[in-house]
């Protein structure tokens, strides 16, 4: 039996187990018959169906095949992996400081070809200046009471973010106009950050859009999320870093991103909004 790091994980595992039970019942077979078809003990079927044992990928494929529901296996495997790996408490990630959190995603960033990023609160980490990142991470460390390794964390973020300029990756980034107006750090920090963002609009592999306050919304403002290729979504909240890998979940966020992109302005129109935010700092 696997340890459960949070109630969310247990609920996710319960949902997988319930779906497996529904498949068996829909197939009209008993737990004993399912075990026979899968070539394992009846007790194993019971443990899986009651969320006492975490099934392997091959267990799930066998279960779906026994119930003549092979088309269900991909989503079930993704959901099962998610329940085991993806609800990671920020407290656990950050208990030794913020540097480790930045380094933990470096490999994922390197192997991702296409990033789709939506930000509704702060500048995307990819495009933060060191000063902006320092101000932001300092506030996070103080709020969470974690060890203050902000200097090291900013350096780690800088190393991770080299993917923006190496030409091997593509970025489609959407910002709510509010992101341009939220003051992170002092006047000079924010002014430099906005100028850096202006420069980023001209990078050939970065497509940056801004959703104006005045836009008639197709999709309402959402919490910040990032889609890595078409395989994984990171959706962060105050208490947890949530990774979503089920194909249906990734598709849901992809459709939301497309809707948000419809509401955004780009090119000169986006630069006008960024410049306007910078001009407001002088008022």
C-alpha positions as CSV (number, residue, x, y, z in Angstrom):
1,X,0.0,0.0,0.0
2,X,1.4,3.4,-1.0
3,X,1.6,6.4,1.3
4,X,-0.8,9.2,0.5
5,X,0.8,12.7,0.8
6,X,-2.6,14.5,0.9
7,X,-6.3,14.1,1.0
8,X,-6.4,15.3,-2.6
9,X,-4.2,12.3,-3.6
10,X,-6.5,9.9,-1.8
11,X,-9.6,11.4,-3.5
12,X,-7.9,11.0,-6.9
13,X,-7.1,7.4,-6.2
14,X,-10.6,6.8,-5.0
15,X,-11.9,8.2,-8.3
16,X,-9.7,5.8,-10.3
17,X,-10.9,2.9,-8.2
18,X,-14.5,3.9,-8.7
19,X,-14.1,4.1,-12.4
20,X,-12.5,0.6,-12.5
21,X,-15.5,-0.7,-10.5
22,X,-17.9,0.9,-12.9
23,X,-16.1,-0.7,-15.9
24,X,-16.4,-4.1,-14.3
25,X,-20.1,-3.6,-13.5
26,X,-20.8,-2.3,-17.0
27,X,-19.1,-5.4,-18.4
28,X,-21.4,-7.5,-16.2
29,X,-18.7,-9.6,-14.6
30,X,-17.8,-10.4,-11.0
31,X,-14.5,-9.6,-9.2
32,X,-13.7,-13.3,-9.5
33,X,-14.3,-13.4,-13.2
34,X,-12.2,-10.2,-13.7
35,X,-9.4,-11.8,-11.8
36,X,-9.5,-14.9,-13.9
37,X,-9.4,-12.9,-17.1
38,X,-6.5,-10.8,-15.8
39,X,-4.6,-13.8,-14.4
40,X,-4.3,-12.6,-10.9
41,X,-6.0,-13.3,-7.5
42,X,-9.5,-12.2,-6.6
43,X,-8.0,-10.4,-3.6
44,X,-5.9,-8.3,-5.9
45,X,-9.0,-7.2,-7.8
46,X,-10.7,-6.3,-4.5
47,X,-7.6,-4.3,-3.3
48,X,-7.4,-2.3,-6.5
49,X,-11.2,-1.7,-6.6
50,X,-11.2,-0.4,-3.0
51,X,-8.2,1.8,-3.5
52,X,-6.1,-0.2,-1.1
53,X,-3.5,-1.1,-3.8
54,X,-2.2,1.3,-6.4
55,X,-2.4,-0.5,-9.8
56,X,0.4,-0.5,-12.3
57,X,0.0,0.7,-15.9
58,X,-0.1,-3.0,-17.0
59,X,-2.8,-3.7,-14.3
60,X,-5.0,-1.0,-15.7
61,X,-4.5,-2.2,-19.3
62,X,-5.4,-5.7,-18.3
63,X,-8.5,-4.5,-16.3
64,X,-9.7,-2.5,-19.3
65,X,-9.1,-5.4,-21.7
66,X,-11.0,-7.8,-19.4
67,X,-14.0,-5.3,-19.4
68,X,-13.7,-4.7,-23.2
69,X,-13.0,-1.1,-22.5
70,X,-9.5,-0.7,-24.0
71,X,-10.3,2.9,-25.0
72,X,-10.5,3.8,-21.3
73,X,-6.9,2.8,-20.5
74,X,-5.0,5.9,-21.5
75,X,-7.1,8.3,-19.3
76,X,-7.0,5.8,-16.4
77,X,-3.2,5.4,-16.6
78,X,-2.8,9.2,-16.7
79,X,-5.1,9.7,-13.8
80,X,-3.4,6.9,-11.8
81,X,0.0,8.5,-12.3
82,X,-1.4,11.8,-11.4
83,X,-2.7,10.5,-8.1
84,X,0.7,9.1,-7.2
85,X,2.9,12.0,-8.3
86,X,1.2,15.3,-9.1
87,X,-0.4,16.9,-6.0
88,X,2.8,18.2,-4.5
89,X,2.4,20.5,-1.5
90,X,4.3,23.7,-1.8
91,X,5.4,23.3,1.8
92,X,7.2,20.0,0.9
93,X,8.7,21.5,-2.3
94,X,9.9,24.6,-0.4
95,X,11.0,23.2,2.9
96,X,14.6,23.5,2.1
97,X,14.2,26.9,0.4
98,X,13.3,28.1,-3.1
99,X,16.4,27.1,-5.1
100,X,15.5,23.5,-5.1
101,X,12.0,24.4,-6.5
102,X,13.6,26.2,-9.5
103,X,16.1,23.4,-10.2
104,X,13.4,20.7,-10.0
105,X,11.8,21.8,-13.3
106,X,15.0,22.3,-15.3
107,X,14.9,19.0,-17.1
108,X,11.3,19.4,-18.0
109,X,12.0,22.8,-19.5
110,X,14.9,21.4,-21.6
111,X,12.8,18.7,-23.1
112,X,9.8,20.8,-23.9
113,X,9.6,22.1,-27.4
114,X,6.4,24.2,-27.2
115,X,5.3,26.1,-24.1
116,X,1.9,27.7,-23.8
117,X,1.8,30.0,-20.8
118,X,-1.1,32.0,-19.3
119,X,-0.5,34.4,-16.4
120,X,-3.1,36.3,-14.5
121,X,-1.1,37.4,-11.5
122,X,2.6,38.0,-12.0
123,X,5.1,38.0,-14.9
124,X,5.8,34.6,-16.3
125,X,9.0,33.2,-14.8
126,X,10.5,32.8,-18.2
127,X,10.5,36.6,-18.7
128,X,11.3,37.9,-15.2
129,X,14.3,40.1,-14.7
130,X,16.6,39.1,-11.8
131,X,15.4,42.1,-9.8
132,X,11.7,41.3,-10.3
133,X,12.4,37.7,-9.5
134,X,14.2,38.7,-6.3
135,X,11.3,40.9,-5.2
136,X,8.8,38.2,-5.9
137,X,10.7,35.3,-4.3
138,X,11.6,37.4,-1.3
139,X,7.9,38.0,-0.6
140,X,7.1,34.3,-1.1
141,X,9.9,33.2,1.2
142,X,8.7,35.6,3.9
143,X,5.1,34.6,3.5
144,X,5.8,30.9,3.7
145,X,8.6,31.1,6.3
146,X,11.0,29.1,4.3
147,X,14.8,29.4,4.4
148,X,15.9,32.6,2.7
149,X,18.0,31.3,-0.3
150,X,16.5,33.9,-2.7
151,X,19.8,34.8,-4.2
152,X,20.5,31.2,-5.1
153,X,16.9,30.6,-6.3
154,X,17.1,33.6,-8.6
155,X,20.4,32.3,-10.1
156,X,18.8,28.9,-10.5
157,X,15.8,30.4,-12.3
158,X,18.2,32.3,-14.6
159,X,19.9,29.1,-15.6
160,X,16.6,27.3,-16.1
161,X,15.3,30.2,-18.2
162,X,18.1,30.0,-20.8
163,X,15.6,28.0,-22.8
164,X,13.9,31.3,-23.8
165,X,16.9,32.4,-25.8
166,X,18.6,29.3,-27.1
167,X,16.3,29.1,-30.1
168,X,15.4,25.4,-29.5
169,X,12.0,26.1,-27.9
170,X,8.8,28.0,-28.8
171,X,6.8,30.1,-26.4
172,X,3.2,31.3,-26.7
173,X,2.5,33.6,-23.7
174,X,-0.7,35.3,-22.7
175,X,-0.8,37.9,-20.0
176,X,-3.8,39.6,-18.4
177,X,-3.3,43.4,-18.5
178,X,-3.4,43.3,-14.7
179,X,0.0,41.6,-14.7
180,X,1.4,44.8,-16.2
181,X,0.0,46.8,-13.4
182,X,0.6,44.7,-10.3
183,X,3.6,46.4,-8.6
184,X,6.2,43.8,-7.7
185,X,9.3,45.5,-6.2
186,X,10.1,49.2,-6.4
187,X,9.6,51.7,-9.2
188,X,12.9,50.9,-10.9
189,X,12.4,47.2,-10.7
190,X,9.0,47.4,-12.3
191,X,10.1,49.8,-15.0
192,X,13.0,47.5,-15.9
193,X,10.7,44.5,-16.0
194,X,8.3,46.2,-18.3
195,X,11.1,47.3,-20.6
196,X,12.4,43.7,-20.6
197,X,8.9,42.5,-21.6
198,X,8.8,45.0,-24.5
199,X,12.1,43.5,-25.7
200,X,10.6,40.0,-25.4
201,X,7.8,40.9,-27.8
202,X,10.4,41.0,-30.6
203,X,12.0,37.7,-30.0
204,X,11.4,35.5,-33.0
205,X,10.4,32.4,-31.0
206,X,8.2,34.2,-28.5
207,X,4.6,35.0,-29.3
208,X,3.3,37.3,-26.6
209,X,-0.2,38.5,-26.2
210,X,-1.9,40.8,-23.7
211,X,-5.6,40.5,-22.8
212,X,-6.8,44.1,-22.3
213,X,-9.1,45.1,-19.4
214,X,-11.5,46.3,-22.1
215,X,-11.7,42.9,-24.0
216,X,-15.1,41.3,-24.3
217,X,-14.2,38.0,-22.8
218,X,-14.6,34.7,-24.5
219,X,-13.0,33.0,-21.5
220,X,-13.1,34.4,-18.0
221,X,-9.8,35.1,-16.2
222,X,-8.3,31.9,-14.8
223,X,-5.5,31.0,-12.4
224,X,-2.1,30.9,-14.0
225,X,-1.1,27.7,-15.9
226,X,1.5,26.4,-18.3
227,X,1.1,23.7,-20.9
228,X,4.2,21.7,-21.8
229,X,3.9,20.4,-25.4
230,X,0.6,18.6,-25.5
231,X,1.3,16.3,-22.6
232,X,1.3,18.1,-19.3
233,X,-0.2,21.1,-17.5
234,X,1.1,22.9,-14.4
235,X,-1.6,24.8,-12.6
236,X,-0.4,26.5,-9.4
237,X,-2.5,27.5,-6.5
238,X,-1.6,29.0,-3.1
239,X,-1.3,25.6,-1.4
240,X,-0.2,23.2,-4.1
241,X,1.5,22.7,-7.4
242,X,-0.9,20.6,-9.4
243,X,0.4,18.6,-12.5
244,X,-2.3,17.4,-14.8
245,X,-1.5,14.7,-17.3
246,X,-4.8,13.1,-18.3
247,X,-5.4,13.6,-22.1
248,X,-8.8,15.0,-21.3
249,X,-7.4,17.5,-18.8
250,X,-4.6,18.7,-21.1
251,X,-7.3,19.1,-23.9
252,X,-9.4,21.2,-21.5
253,X,-6.6,23.6,-20.7
254,X,-5.6,23.7,-24.4
255,X,-9.1,24.8,-25.3
256,X,-9.1,27.4,-22.5
257,X,-5.8,28.7,-23.8
258,X,-7.2,29.0,-27.3
259,X,-10.2,30.9,-26.0
260,X,-7.9,33.3,-24.0
261,X,-5.7,33.8,-27.0
262,X,-8.8,34.9,-29.0
263,X,-9.2,37.8,-26.5
264,X,-5.6,38.9,-26.6
265,X,-3.9,41.7,-28.7
266,X,-0.3,41.3,-30.0
267,X,2.4,43.1,-31.8
268,X,2.1,46.9,-31.7
269,X,-1.2,46.8,-29.8
270,X,0.4,44.7,-27.0
271,X,3.4,47.0,-26.9
272,X,1.0,50.0,-26.5
273,X,-0.4,48.4,-23.3
274,X,3.0,47.5,-21.9
275,X,4.3,51.0,-22.6
276,X,1.1,52.5,-21.0
277,X,1.8,50.5,-17.9
278,X,5.4,51.8,-17.9
279,X,4.2,55.4,-18.4
280,X,1.9,55.1,-15.4
281,X,4.9,54.5,-13.2
282,X,6.0,58.1,-13.9
283,X,2.7,59.5,-12.7
